[in-house]
Amino acid sequence: MAEKNDNDIAQMPFERAIEELESIVKRLEEGKVPLEESVAIYERGEALKRRCEELLRQAEARVEKITLDAQGKPIGSEPLDVE
């Protein structure tokens, strides 16, 4: 079952992944989830967190920095230096 979960998370858009991750965090914070289920949803939360981080890294890599001329007018763009 974990493999299926990984596959569905791998295709998940950022907004859906962050929404589900927030739901998992809320459930765990409430403390009303049985231990076995807590472990399972915590593991899914970790996978969702990795997916969100991956999508954010991809978005950062696509962001471009606008270059300006001496008068401050845009003349082009270059990749943003992201560390």
MIMI-105815 format. One line per field, with one value per residue: residue number from 1; chain; x, y, z of N, C-alpha, C in turn. Coordinates in pm, 1 decimal, padded with zeros to 6 digits. Layout:
pos = (NUM, ...)
unit = (A, ...)
n.x = (X, ...)
n.y = (Y, ...)
n.z = (Z, ...)
ca.x = (X, ...)
ca.y = (Y, ...)
ca.z = (Z, ...)
c.x = (X, ...)
c.y = (Y, ...)
c.z = (Z, ...)
//
This chain:
pos = (1, 2, 3, 4, 5, 6, 7, 8, 9, 10, 11, 12, 13, 14, 15, 16, 17, 18, 19, 20, 21, 22, 23, 24, 25, 26, 27, 28, 29, 30, 31, 32, 33, 34, 35, 36, 37, 38, 39, 40, 41, 42, 43, 44, 45, 46, 47, 48, 49, 50, 51, 52, 53, 54, 55, 56, 57, 58, 59, 60, 61, 62, 63, 64, 65, 66, 67, 68, 69, 70, 71, 72, 73, 74, 75, 76, 77, 78, 79, 80, 81, 82, 83)
unit = (A, A, A, A, A, A, A, A, A, A, A, A, A, A, A, A, A, A, A, A, A, A, A, A, A, A, A, A, A, A, A, A, A, A, A, A, A, A, A, A, A, A, A, A, A, A, A, A, A, A, A, A, A, A, A, A, A, A, A, A, A, A, A, A, A, A, A, A, A, A, A, A, A, A, A, A, A, A, A, A, A, A, A)
n.x = (00082.7, 00201.2, 00356.9, 00164.0, 00066.6, 00297.6, 00314.3, 00077.7, 00124.9, 00350.5, 00246.2, 00092.9, -00035.6, 00108.4, -00068.9, -00266.8, -00112.0, -00004.7, -00238.1, -00335.8, -00123.1, -00139.4, -00383.5, -00316.1, -00126.8, -00291.0, -00465.5, -00284.5, -00193.8, -00422.7, -00430.7, -00602.8, -00588.5, -00549.9, -00254.0, -00129.2, -00246.1, -00158.8, 00116.9, 00114.1, -00010.7, 00169.6, 00396.9, 00297.5, 00263.3, 00530.9, 00615.0, 00450.3, 00551.0, 00809.9, 00738.1, 00621.5, 00846.0, 01007.5, 00855.3, 00860.6, 01135.9, 01162.8, 01002.0, 01143.0, 01375.0, 01283.5, 01222.0, 01298.7, 01537.2, 01490.8, 01675.9, 01812.4, 01866.6, 02097.9, 01924.8, 01726.5, 01540.1, 01374.6, 01568.9, 01602.7, 01630.3, 01766.7, 01871.6, 01769.6, 01983.2, 01979.7, 02032.3)
n.y = (-00120.0, 00122.7, 00177.3, 00245.5, 00478.5, 00638.7, 00663.3, 00803.3, 01039.6, 01130.8, 01230.9, 01438.7, 01772.3, 02079.1, 02236.2, 02054.3, 01865.7, 02018.9, 02089.8, 01839.6, 01766.8, 01965.5, 01888.9, 01639.3, 01716.2, 01864.3, 01661.4, 01497.3, 01674.3, 01706.8, 01470.0, 01251.8, 01024.5, 00680.0, 00493.3, 00323.5, 00421.3, 00683.8, 00657.3, 00568.8, 00786.9, 00984.3, 00898.7, 00925.4, 01198.6, 01282.0, 01201.5, 01366.8, 01616.0, 01601.9, 01598.2, 01854.0, 02013.5, 01938.5, 02033.8, 02307.5, 02360.4, 02312.5, 02518.8, 02744.3, 02718.4, 02790.6, 03056.4, 03380.2, 03644.5, 03980.5, 04185.5, 04513.9, 04821.7, 05105.0, 05318.1, 05204.5, 05055.8, 04756.6, 04509.5, 04248.4, 03909.4, 03682.3, 03365.6, 03310.7, 03313.3, 03049.9, 02898.1)
n.z = (00000.0, 00065.1, -00158.8, -00350.7, -00231.5, -00248.0, -00525.1, -00586.3, -00451.7, -00584.9, -00818.2, -00741.3, -00736.4, -00604.7, -00442.2, -00361.3, -00224.7, -00011.1, 00118.7, 00205.2, 00370.6, 00570.7, 00682.3, 00790.4, 00983.6, 01155.1, 01247.4, 01384.5, 01581.2, 01732.7, 01871.0, 01883.6, 01737.2, 01679.9, 01774.2, 01573.4, 01336.5, 01356.2, 01311.6, 01045.7, 00910.0, 00972.1, 00832.2, 00571.8, 00573.0, 00582.5, 00325.9, 00172.8, 00249.7, 00141.2, -00130.0, -00160.2, -00106.2, -00322.8, -00541.8, -00484.8, -00511.8, -00785.7, -00886.1, -00794.9, -00947.5, -01193.3, -01172.9, -01280.4, -01285.0, -01345.2, -01557.9, -01559.6, -01742.7, -01742.7, -01698.6, -01557.8, -01692.0, -01795.9, -01958.7, -02016.9, -01901.2, -01657.8, -01524.8, -01186.8, -00909.4, -00709.2, -00406.5)
ca.x = (00000.0, 00289.8, 00398.4, 00052.5, 00066.8, 00408.4, 00281.0, -00024.4, 00188.8, 00444.3, 00170.9, 00007.3, 00003.4, 00151.4, -00181.4, -00331.2, -00017.7, 00004.8, -00368.1, -00341.2, -00022.9, -00198.3, -00487.0, -00246.7, -00068.8, -00402.2, -00512.0, -00183.4, -00191.3, -00540.0, -00397.0, -00714.5, -00569.8, -00483.6, -00110.4, -00096.8, -00286.3, -00069.6, 00242.9, 00087.5, -00033.5, 00296.0, 00479.8, 00240.9, 00296.3, 00671.6, 00619.1, 00388.0, 00646.5, 00914.6, 00678.2, 00609.2, 00981.7, 01050.7, 00784.1, 00911.3, 01268.7, 01140.6, 00950.2, 01253.4, 01467.5, 01224.3, 01208.4, 01404.8, 01565.1, 01485.9, 01793.3, 01778.0, 01974.7, 02142.5, 01809.8, 01630.7, 01439.6, 01401.5, 01632.3, 01608.6, 01625.3, 01867.7, 01828.8, 01788.6, 02076.4, 01912.7, 02123.9)
ca.y = (00000.0, 00238.9, 00207.1, 00316.9, 00612.7, 00712.8, 00694.7, 00907.9, 01163.6, 01173.9, 01300.0, 01537.2, 01912.8, 02140.5, 02280.9, 01935.6, 01805.9, 02102.8, 02079.3, 01711.7, 01773.1, 02045.6, 01805.9, 01538.4, 01784.5, 01897.1, 01537.8, 01452.7, 01768.5, 01681.9, 01356.6, 01157.4, 00921.0, 00562.4, 00487.7, 00263.2, 00517.1, 00799.2, 00624.2, 00563.0, 00919.9, 01058.6, 00858.8, 00989.5, 01340.4, 01298.8, 01191.6, 01489.3, 01723.8, 01589.7, 01638.5, 01999.6, 02068.7, 01914.6, 02126.4, 02442.4, 02370.4, 02323.9, 02653.7, 02838.8, 02705.2, 02856.4, 03200.0, 03456.9, 03777.8, 04079.1, 04273.4, 04651.6, 04903.0, 05214.6, 05402.7, 05127.2, 04991.1, 04614.1, 04477.9, 04103.2, 03833.5, 03578.1, 03273.9, 03353.7, 03229.8, 02987.6, 02804.1)
ca.z = (00000.0, 00069.0, -00295.2, -00412.5, -00174.5, -00305.7, -00663.6, -00593.5, -00405.9, -00689.0, -00923.5, -00676.7, -00747.4, -00479.1, -00360.4, -00303.0, -00129.5, 00109.3, 00185.4, 00276.3, 00477.2, 00678.9, 00744.6, 00870.9, 01100.3, 01244.9, 01311.3, 01480.3, 01692.7, 01817.1, 01955.7, 01896.6, 01636.7, 01736.9, 01750.3, 01443.0, 01232.9, 01370.2, 01243.9, 00901.5, 00852.3, 00985.7, 00717.3, 00452.0, 00586.3, 00542.4, 00179.9, 00121.0, 00273.9, 00038.7, -00259.0, -00158.8, -00118.2, -00460.2, -00629.5, -00458.5, -00574.4, -00930.0, -00912.8, -00775.4, -01059.2, -01310.6, -01150.6, -01344.8, -01234.4, -01452.4, -01562.1, -01593.4, -01799.3, -01655.5, -01668.0, -01478.8, -01777.1, -01817.1, -02087.6, -02033.7, -01776.8, -01640.2, -01417.2, -01049.9, -00834.9, -00595.0, -00340.7)
c.x = (00086.4, 00334.2, 00289.2, 00048.9, 00178.0, 00377.3, 00177.3, 00034.6, 00281.7, 00375.4, 00089.4, 00055.5, 00031.7, 00033.2, -00249.9, -00241.6, -00011.4, -00125.5, -00376.3, -00241.3, -00075.5, -00305.3, -00424.1, -00189.8, -00177.5, -00450.6, -00412.7, -00177.9, -00309.8, -00517.6, -00505.5, -00705.3, -00500.5, -00336.9, -00074.9, -00131.0, -00197.4, 00061.2, 00222.9, 00067.6, 00088.8, 00387.7, 00428.0, 00271.0, 00439.4, 00684.8, 00558.2, 00481.6, 00758.1, 00862.6, 00667.3, 00745.7, 01034.2, 00985.9, 00830.5, 01049.1, 01255.1, 01091.9, 01060.5, 01349.8, 01414.5, 01210.4, 01326.6, 01416.5, 01566.1, 01609.6, 01750.5, 01896.8, 02007.1, 02027.7, 01702.3, 01521.6, 01474.8, 01462.4, 01640.5, 01595.4, 01736.8, 01819.6, 01860.1, 01886.1, 02006.9, 02007.7, 02049.4)
c.y = (00125.5, 00277.9, 00284.0, 00460.4, 00697.4, 00753.4, 00806.2, 01041.2, 01218.2, 01251.3, 01418.0, 01681.0, 01971.8, 02172.3, 02164.3, 01873.2, 01887.2, 02096.9, 01950.0, 01709.9, 01852.8, 01967.2, 01700.3, 01601.3, 01815.0, 01773.7, 01489.5, 01544.2, 01748.2, 01562.6, 01252.7, 01042.6, 00800.8, 00554.8, 00435.9, 00358.5, 00641.0, 00776.4, 00627.4, 00702.4, 01008.7, 01026.5, 00922.0, 01138.7, 01370.1, 01294.3, 01316.2, 01608.7, 01721.1, 01634.0, 01790.6, 02064.7, 02054.0, 02014.5, 02270.4, 02462.1, 02387.6, 02464.4, 02757.7, 02834.8, 02775.9, 03006.9, 03270.9, 03594.3, 03873.0, 04167.3, 04410.4, 04721.8, 05016.9, 05307.5, 05329.1, 05059.7, 04843.3, 04590.0, 04327.2, 04034.5, 03730.5, 03487.2, 03332.3, 03259.8, 03178.9, 02886.2, 02700.3)
c.z = (00000.0, -00070.7, -00368.5, -00362.0, -00233.3, -00449.0, -00671.5, -00546.8, -00513.9, -00800.8, -00870.6, -00701.1, -00608.5, -00388.0, -00290.6, -00196.7, -00000.9, 00188.2, 00265.8, 00391.9, 00596.4, 00754.3, 00836.0, 00997.3, 01202.0, 01319.8, 01416.5, 01602.4, 01787.5, 01909.9, 01971.9, 01796.5, 01703.0, 01692.2, 01611.8, 01328.3, 01237.6, 01296.2, 01092.8, 00843.1, 00868.8, 00867.8, 00588.7, 00455.2, 00545.4, 00390.3, 00115.7, 00137.5, 00169.5, -00097.3, -00267.0, -00175.9, -00260.1, -00555.8, -00608.6, -00520.3, -00725.2, -00966.5, -00898.2, -00892.9, -01183.1, -01294.9, -01215.0, -01282.9, -01353.7, -01444.6, -01613.5, -01657.6, -01702.9, -01616.0, -01588.7, -01559.6, -01795.9, -01954.9, -02112.6, -01900.2, -01775.8, -01528.4, -01280.4, -00981.1, -00710.4, -00535.7, -00265.4)
//
